């Protein structure tokens, strides 16, 4: 093996025809013989590029609807033969196998079929067999063979060939081999993951996760950590599908927080009215509904004005000019919404450091894939928390039942608590958070912090009393003791929503009755670690 390996013969077989004709013409112009199959051969031939059908080399026609065409020694021998191995060269000469120096293949669009919800039979037909086999063979023999699997690398290939008089360097072939194996690995991950879901296998023996690089970041959570953003190609709307209209690149923390914000605000159906969530360090500092987006934003901002500085704002409806103008009154890192008016974009354009992201819609809060967390030596997989509670799921456990207005605030608080780090306590009044306690080791401490924040809100807004008075309070998990509940009552809460299920439920219910609280159980908890 030498560093430079000349390309005299190429095999092209692609599903995505983007850039195919230009590539074919360029290779032909360099004197490279082109073998091809099916639609690729036709497209090249129609464009006037000289092509030899693979069937002419194998002496077998394409058959079984194209399932069998490249699985043949005349192809794989040409890809796998070691050019500096006398036995391999002798075998090539004996059997008339010509060397294939360049393989250009992209695979059947399995992921695209999956994204559009194709049925089982169509998914099966989109599983490529010959393509991955050729890719793996060529990549294994990267000492001599160049493998191209992505349209985006066509330009780099042509530059490499021009620079090296029709040859490629070993370093280039190595890099392309790595890209090739990553592609077949991601493809197999998509197929195995889909099939596990199709047959109802919740915990398959082996699980593979793959993603495509979207962005290399300057650093991760901290400057000494390397980081990159990969996307899985799913059709679910969110930060991975969003279009960035302005501002510098998103950071690791920006993406994490923006995802948290958008997932939270998606809990509130835009058909029921505008809703806004303000997020800081993956926890909501304020969430509110309003008559308008501007009204909702102001109410969310008012919950914790201090924490909102440098935060992430998510909206459940397209951003309008009035709301955009208000958001620019303080420093905001990112705004994400399902669309934005031209006037709103113009207003944001004056704030160069403010990132605006828009999507085609909201993520469906009832649909999601899985969450993954790495631990030492392994991974934890779980279904995304798609748990949903409606009025009919609530069980009144106290002597006093909540009023219709209290039920609205209780359900609002419950939706927010689902997105607050445990232990979570959320106070809500009139469709807006007024105090959030997050991430404490004790539920009592979370309740105290939420009440303290409500008091700070009163001071910031010049209110005569804490907005926690008359509020609804949600706890993401049961109260193990009455203390956290009584802390909420002392802060002025009048009704409570919690999962129930504690060994001391009777004691907690008794304390609620004595405090004059109305309390409902959901039977579902929302730990978020």
Secondary structure, DSSP 8 states (H G I E B T S, - for coil): --S-EE--EEEEEES--TTHHHHHHHHHHTT-EEEE-HHHHHHHHHTT---EEHHHHHT---BTTTTBSS-SHHHHHHHH--TT-HHHHHHHHHHT-----EEEEE---HHHHHHTT--HHHHHHT--SHHHHHHHHHHHTTTT-EEE--GGGHHHHHHHHHHTTSEE-HHHHHHHHHHHHHHHHHHHHHHHHHHHHHTT-TT-SS-----EEEEE-S-SSSTTS--EEEE------STTT-EEEESS---HHHHHHHHHHHHHHTTS-GGG-EEEEEEETTEEEEEEEESSHHHHHHHHHHHTHHHHTTEEEEESS-B-HHHHHHHTTS-EEEEEES-B-HHHHHHHHT-TT-EEEE-SS---TT---EEEEEETTEEEEEE-------GGG-EE-SSB---HHHHHHHHHHHHHHTTS-SS-EEEESSSBEEEEE-S-SSHHHHHHHHHHHHHHHHHHHT-SS-TTTT-EEEESS--SSHHHHHHHHHHT--EEEE----TTHHHHHHHHHHTT-EEEE-S------
